[in-house]
């Protein structure tokens, strides 16, 4: 789900919390070694996100926040702040070459993923671990 979070709206905040859970406490944040990613350079994105990002010619960056039941990918376009909210059960990760793509339904964001960056590698490993813990598999999933 794509949301404009530039202004405090209790309805949008409630919807985000229902989808991915409330933010981690300070204690959990320290225990996990941080819940936010460094700035990631956006290389490709879906058409709806592209239309938002390319209204100006600045460099496009995003960051990712871990939540108990999903992730929030935040990015800025002009003075507006947008959030792509992805529950773990809908999150699909692709790692072609030197990029990583976060995919949900008809939205996706592909970011530069340099194998030499240990900070990004550590965050992606943490994200995959959280996704594995919070995604429940049915015996019918194995063919």
GITA-V66696 format. One record per residue. N is the residue number from 1. OMEGA is omega in radians with two decimals (NA if undefined). D_CENTER is the distance of its C-alpha to the mean C-alpha in whole Angstrom. Layout:
BEGIN
N & OMEGA & D_CENTER
N & OMEGA & D_CENTER
END
This chain:
BEGIN
1 & -3.13 & 11
2 & -3.09 & 11
3 & 2.95 & 13
4 & -3.08 & 15
5 & -3.12 & 14
6 & -3.10 & 17
7 & -3.11 & 20
8 & 3.12 & 20
9 & -3.09 & 20
10 & 3.13 & 21
11 & 3.12 & 20
12 & 3.12 & 17
13 & 3.11 & 16
14 & 3.12 & 18
15 & 3.12 & 16
16 & 3.13 & 13
17 & 3.09 & 14
18 & -3.12 & 16
19 & -3.01 & 13
20 & 3.13 & 11
21 & 3.11 & 14
22 & -3.12 & 15
23 & 3.13 & 14
24 & 3.08 & 15
25 & 3.13 & 19
26 & 3.14 & 20
27 & 3.12 & 22
28 & 3.11 & 19
29 & 3.11 & 17
30 & -3.12 & 20
31 & -3.14 & 20
32 & -3.12 & 17
33 & 3.14 & 17
34 & -3.12 & 15
35 & -3.12 & 11
36 & 3.13 & 10
37 & 2.94 & 9
38 & 3.08 & 12
39 & -3.12 & 12
40 & -3.11 & 11
41 & -3.13 & 13
42 & 3.13 & 12
43 & 3.12 & 15
44 & 3.10 & 14
45 & 3.12 & 13
46 & -3.03 & 14
47 & -3.13 & 17
48 & 3.12 & 16
49 & 3.10 & 13
50 & 3.14 & 16
51 & 3.11 & 19
52 & -3.03 & 17
53 & -2.98 & 16
54 & 3.02 & 19
55 & 3.04 & 22
56 & -3.02 & 22
57 & -3.13 & 23
58 & 3.12 & 21
59 & -3.04 & 18
60 & 3.11 & 15
61 & 3.02 & 12
62 & 3.00 & 9
63 & -3.04 & 7
64 & 3.07 & 4
65 & 3.06 & 6
66 & 3.02 & 8
67 & -3.11 & 10
68 & -3.08 & 13
69 & -3.13 & 12
70 & 3.13 & 8
71 & 3.03 & 5
72 & 3.07 & 4
73 & -3.10 & 3
74 & 3.07 & 7
75 & -3.06 & 10
76 & 3.05 & 14
77 & -3.00 & 16
78 & -3.14 & 20
79 & -3.13 & 20
80 & 3.10 & 17
81 & -3.11 & 14
82 & 3.12 & 11
83 & 2.99 & 8
84 & -3.05 & 7
85 & -3.07 & 7
86 & 3.01 & 7
87 & -3.09 & 9
88 & -3.08 & 10
89 & 3.09 & 13
90 & -3.08 & 12
91 & 3.04 & 9
92 & 3.13 & 11
93 & 3.01 & 10
94 & 3.14 & 13
95 & 3.09 & 15
96 & 3.08 & 17
97 & -3.09 & 19
98 & 3.11 & 18
99 & 3.05 & 14
100 & -3.08 & 11
101 & 3.07 & 10
102 & -2.98 & 7
103 & 3.00 & 9
104 & 3.11 & 10
105 & -3.12 & 14
106 & 3.08 & 15
107 & 3.01 & 11
108 & 3.04 & 10
109 & 3.09 & 9
110 & -3.10 & 10
111 & 3.09 & 11
112 & -3.06 & 14
113 & -3.12 & 14
114 & -3.13 & 17
115 & -3.13 & 19
116 & -3.10 & 21
117 & -3.11 & 18
118 & -3.14 & 19
119 & 3.14 & 16
120 & 3.13 & 13
121 & 3.13 & 15
122 & 3.13 & 15
123 & -3.14 & 11
124 & 3.07 & 11
125 & 3.11 & 14
126 & 3.13 & 13
127 & 3.13 & 9
128 & 3.09 & 12
129 & 3.11 & 14
130 & 3.11 & 13
131 & 3.12 & 12
132 & 3.13 & 15
133 & -3.00 & 17
134 & 3.09 & 15
135 & -3.09 & 16
136 & -3.10 & 19
137 & 3.07 & 21
138 & 3.04 & 25
139 & 3.12 & 28
140 & -3.14 & 28
141 & 3.13 & 25
142 & -3.09 & 27
143 & NA & 29
END
